[in-house]
């Protein structure tokens, strides 16, 4: 347990609050530390620091400074990798291998945007013989970044890196559930001497008052939010009153379309993980299996066997195959969704549920559940579960598979499983989603955009397009 409460980091200084909360290990419910819980006060202080830095420092004008600082940040993350992994897995509950996957994505993401910062040069042209026009890309201003608890380190950097590269100054609202990890991230940033005060400001908050302040403040110019569709809609409505830009990566209900000619041996291990990575607390979790009727019985048996035999446990146990949910409140929430589905007629293939006996009963553990159903409009199919629950639906034809897959207000991602390359691309083009994996799942690359259709969000993160939300385009024309 840490002795002193984790602080906010604002204007390159450690900041305290009146309110103090306990940090919990969700696998054991042991108290592992305390942290200062932020609110409107810290948000306003951070916004003021960011605005002053944007207006008075070289940050928005000097792309070489930005690129150099971003590289130094990447180096500091590399030097602190093991500490981050250990703290994140303890505080967030994800397995050590999952925490390592998250932390190892950070340096390359930073370096990619550092390179983009250095390469920006605008454009020029001659629309008329005696006219020269140029376009400049300029930073929007102060960016408010609101980060979820499921993958807080990499999702903070996913928004922060392009914002910094664009020349914005930033206020990052980090989740209270991972405040100790957040404080370590702030400590890493504090070691970069070249970072001007006020360019990056971080505050911890369990609730939403500070986040609401970021959205409603006239001194923030763009909001980058990762989280639920419900909250994203509220943010968009509030920001719209100020004509404020929003980048929103929201919920998902990603399907696996599984055709009968798939390479079953290759596919099965991936599908077995699709609801258990991060205990299903993943916006791209492949929570809907849409399966050809010829192989649905075999797949149901194999997934059910895996779910019933999976070893739950804390990150500290190398034998653990799935960690806990973030807290017991979410265990209750997920189990109610499952119970409601069963009441509405879903067939139980593997009934998991809360762990109520033994040492794991102290934590927020939930055995994964597999349900088969025929009603595509049931809530368990239509709403994001954010837990280790899979639904199975069957189809006979390609057309039926597409109807089932697109029957969702979400459109974040999907997988297509087939050895027919023409079928794979035909289906991929027809799916109403932002990312399609063919014979794979959950592959994300720094260089390629990520984001959703429909209620899964607005804008894109990763890839060069991630900088668009943080840039204004100015046209200057000269007639000779």
N, C-alpha and C positions, 0 to 999 in steps of 0.2 A: 504494500500500500504506500502511495506517495504521501509525503508529510504535508506539503503545502498545496493549497488549491491551485489548479491550473488557471492561468490568467488569459486575458485577451491581449492582443498585440496590435496597438494602434499608434500610428505616427512613429514607428520604430521604437516604441516604449511599451513596457508591460503595464497593463491596466487592470485594476481591481473593480469589483462590483459589490453592492450591498448583499445580494443574494448568493448563497452557496448551496450547491447540490452535491449529492454523492454520485460517484461513478461506480457502475456495477458490472461485474463479470456475468454475462447472461447464462453461462454454463453452470455456474455455482451459486449465483446471487450473492457472492461475497462482495463487500465494499472494497474497491481497489484504489480509491482516492477520492478527492473532492475537486470541484471546479467552481469558478465564479460564473454565475448564470447571467447572461446579458439580456438587454431589453432595448427600449427606445433610446435610453440615455447613451449606451455604447454605440448604437447605430448612428445616432446624430454626430457623436464625437468622431466616428470613423469617416462619415461622409464629409464632414468639415475638413478633416486632414487630407482626404483624397482630392477634394476640390481645390484646396490650396496647392497641393503638389502638382495638379494638372495645370494650374494657371501660372505657377512661379518657377517650376524646375525645367530642366532640359528634356525631361522624359518624353513628352509627346513629339518633340522636334528631332531627337537624336536617335536614329535607328541603330547606329553602331553601339551606343550605350545600352539600348534595350537588348540587343543581341548578346552583348557581353555579359550583362547581368543574368539573362535567362540561362546562358551556359554555366555561369557560376552556381546558379540555383540547382541545375541538373547535377553538377559535381557534388554539391552538398547532400543532395538526396542519395546519391550513390554511396557516399561515405556513411550515411546513417541508415542504410537499408535494413540491416538486421534488427536494430532497435525499433524501427517502424513496424516491421513484421511482427515482432514479439508483442508489442503494445497493441497493435490493431487486432490481432487474433484474440488477445485476452479481453479487450474491451468491446469488440464488435461481435465476437463469437465465431467468426469464420475459421475454417481450418488453416493451419500454418501454410499449407500448399496454396490455398486460395488467397491468403494474405500476401504471400510471396508473388503470386501472379499479379495482384493489384499493384504492389509497390514497384515491381520491376517494369511496369508499363510507363512509369512517370518520367525517367530521364529522356527516353527517346521522344516522348511527346513534347517535352520542353525544347529539345534540340531541333525538332522539326519546325516549330514556330519561331525559334530563334533564327533559323535559316530563312524563313519567309520574311521576317522583319528586315533582314539584311538585303533581300532581293527585291523589295518593293521599289519601283522607279516611275510609276505613273505611265501616261501615254500621251502621244501628241499626234496631230494630223492637220491637214489643210483643207477645210471644207469648201473654201473658195480660193482662187489663185492668189489673192492678196491678203489672205487670212491665215493666221496660225492659231490653232486651239490646242490647249493642253488640259489634261485632267490630273488632279492630285487626289490622293487618298489620305484623309486626315482622321485622327482619332475622334470618336464621338464625344468623349468626356469621361465622366465617372461611371464605372460599371459596378452594378450590384449583383453579386453572385450568391445564389442560395443553394446550399449543398445538402443532399440527403445522407442518411446514416448508413446505407447498405454498403457503399464503397466510397467512403468520404474522401480518402486521399487522392485517388486517381480522378474522381469526378470533380473535385475542386480544381485540380490541375487542368482537366479537360476544358474547362471554361477559362481559367486564369491564364493559361499559356497564350491562347490567341488574343485575349484582351490586352495582355502586356505587350505582345508583339505589335499590335495595332497602335499602341501608344496611349491606351487608356490607363487611368489609375483606378484602383479596385478596392471595394469593400466586400469581404467574404463572410457571409453568415454561415458558420459551421454548426453541425448538429450537436446538441448537448450530450447525446448518447455516446459520442466518441470524443469527448472534450480533452481527454489526456493525449490522445493521438493528435488532435488538432493543435494542442499546445506544443507538441514535439515538432510538428510542421512549422509552426511559427518560430520555434527556436532555430530550425534549419534556415529559415529565411533571414533571421536576425544575424546569422554568421556571414552574410553577403554584404561586405562593407560598402560596395559600390551602389547598393540599392538606396535611392533617395528616400528620406522619410516621407511617409504618407502615400507612397505609390501602391503598397499592398497593406491592407488593414484587415485583421481577422478578429471576429468576436464569436464566442460560443453562446448558443441559445437553445434551451430545451423547447420553449414555446414558439410563438410566432410574432410577438409584438415588434421585435427588432426587424424581422423580415418584412413585416407590413410597412415599417418606416422606410425601408429601402425602396419599396415599390411606390409609395405615395410621395416621397420627397421630390420637390422640384429640382434638387441638386444632384440627383442621379439621372443619367441620360439613357441607360440601357440596363435591362435586367436579364440575367442568364439563370434560368431555374431548371433544376432536375428534380422531378418528384411526381406526385399523383396528378392525374387529369383533373380531379376536382379542385385541387389547389391551383393548378395552372390556369383554370378558367377564371378563378377569382383574381389572380395576378393580372391576366390579360385585360379583364374588365377595368380594374383599377388603373393600370398603366395607360389604358386607352384614353382615359380622361385627360391625360397630359400629353397625348400623342407620343408616348415613350416607347422605344423599341423593346421588344421581348424576344428572347430565344428560349423556347420551352421544349425540353425533352420530357415527355410525360409517360403515362402508363402503357402497358402492352398486354396482349393476350395472344402470344405468338404461336401459330400452328406448325406442326410437322405434317406435311402431306406425304404419306407413305404408300407408294405404289407397289404392286405385287412383284415387280421384277427387280426390286432393290437388292443390293448386296447386303443381305441380312446380317452376316457375320461382322461386317464392318460397322453397320448401323447400330446394332444392339448396345454396345458399350457406351456409345454417345447418348442414346436415348435414356439409358439408365441413369445418366448424370443430369439430364435436362431439368429435373425438378429438385435435385439435391445439391447442386452447386449453390453456395451461399444459402443453403436451406430453402431454396426457391425464392429468396428475396432478391430478385433480379428482374429488371424491367423486360429483358429479352428472354426470360425463362420460357422454354417451349412447353407450355402447359396444356396445349390442345393437340392430341394425337388424332389425326384424320386418316384412317387406315383402310386400305382396300379389303373387302370382305374375305378374300382368299387367305389372308395372313393374319387377320385380326385375332383369332383364337390363340395362335402360337405366340404372337407378340404380347397378348394380355397375360398369358401364363408366365412368360419370361420376365416381364416387368413386375408382376405381382410377386414372383419368387424373390427377385432382387429387393423389392421394397420390404418384404417381410423379414429378410435376413440382414439388412443393412445395419452396420454398427454405428450407433450414435455415440457421441462423446465430445469432450472438450478439445480445443486445439492442442492442449498440452499432452494429449495421448496420441502418439504416432499412428495407432491403429484406428483412430476415428475416421469414419467415412462420411459423416455429416454432422455439422455442429448445430447449436441451438438457434431458435429464432431470436430476435433482438430483445424480446422481453415476454413475460407471461401474458400480458394483455393481448399481444398478437397471437399467442397460442389459443386463447379463448376465441378471438375473432375468427381465425382460420377454421377452428373446429365447428363453430356455429355455421359457417358457410357449407361445410361438409354435411352436417346434420340436416340443414335445410334442403340440400340437394337430395339426400336420401329420402327425406319425407316427401319430396316432389316426384320421386320415382326413379332416381338414379340407381343403377345396379352396382353393388359393391363387388369389386374385383379384389381389392386389398384395402382393408380398413385400418388405417393407422390411427393416429390420435395422440393426445398428450401422454407423456410418460409419467405415470403416477406412483411407481414403485421403484425402490432402489436409490442409489446415490444420484442418478440423473434426475430424479423427481424434484430435486432442489432447483434445477435450472429450467430454462424455457425450451425444453426438447419436445419435438413432435415427430412421430413416426409418419413417413409419407403414405399418401392415400391414392388409390387408383379407382376411378369410377367410370362406368360405361353408361351411355345414355343415348336416347333417340331424339329428344326435344332440343333443338339447337338454340332455343331462346331461354333456356334455364339460366339463372343468375350465375351458377358455377362455371358456365361456358362464356357468358357475356361479360362478367366483371373480373377485374384483376384480383387474383387471390393473394399474391405475394407470400406464398408459403409452399410447402412441398406437396402439391396436389395436382394430379394429372387427370384429364377427362379423355375418354375414347369415344369417337364417333366413326361410323363406317360409311363407305361409299362403294358404288359399282363402277361408275364412269368418271372420266376426267372432269366432265361438266359438274357432276354432283360434288366432287371434291372442291372445286373452285367456289361453288355456291356456299358450301359450309365454311371454307376458309375466309371468304370475304364477308360473311354474315357477322360482322363485328364493328363496333364503333372505333376499335383500335386498328392501327396499321403500322406497327413499329417494325416487325421482322417476321420472317417465315423460313422454314426449311423445306426443301423438295428432295425426296429420296426416290431415285430411279436410275437405271443404267441406260435409259433412252435419252440421248442428248437433245434430240428435237423436242421430246415431251418436256424435258427439264426447262428449256428456254421458253417454250410456249407457255407453260404454266407460270414461270417466273414473271413474264411480261404481263400476265393477266392478274397477278396478285396485287392487291391494293396495300402495299407495304413499302417502307423505305429501304429495307435490306432483305435480300434473299440469299440464303446459303444453299448450294446444291451439294447434296451428299455430305453435309457437315452442319455445324451449329456453333453459334457464339464466337465467330471469328471477326475481330475488329482490328483495323489497321489505322495507324496515325495518318496515312496519306489519303484515305478514302472516307467520304462523308458518312455520317451516322445520324439518323433521325427518322421521324415517322410521318405517315399520312394520317388524315382524319384526326381523331381525338388523341393521337399519340404525339402531337406536338406541332411546333412552328419553328422553322429554321433547321440548321444542321450544325453539328459539332464534329470534330475531326475533319481532316482534309483542308484544303485552302478555303472552302466556303465558310468555315467556322469563323473566319475573320470578318466576314461581311457585316455581321450584326454590330461590330465594334468600330466600323469605319464609315465616314461620310465621303462622298465623291464631290469634288469641287471642279467646275469647268471654268477655265480662264481663256479668253479669246483676245487676240490682238490683230487689228487691221492695219496693215502697213501703208 
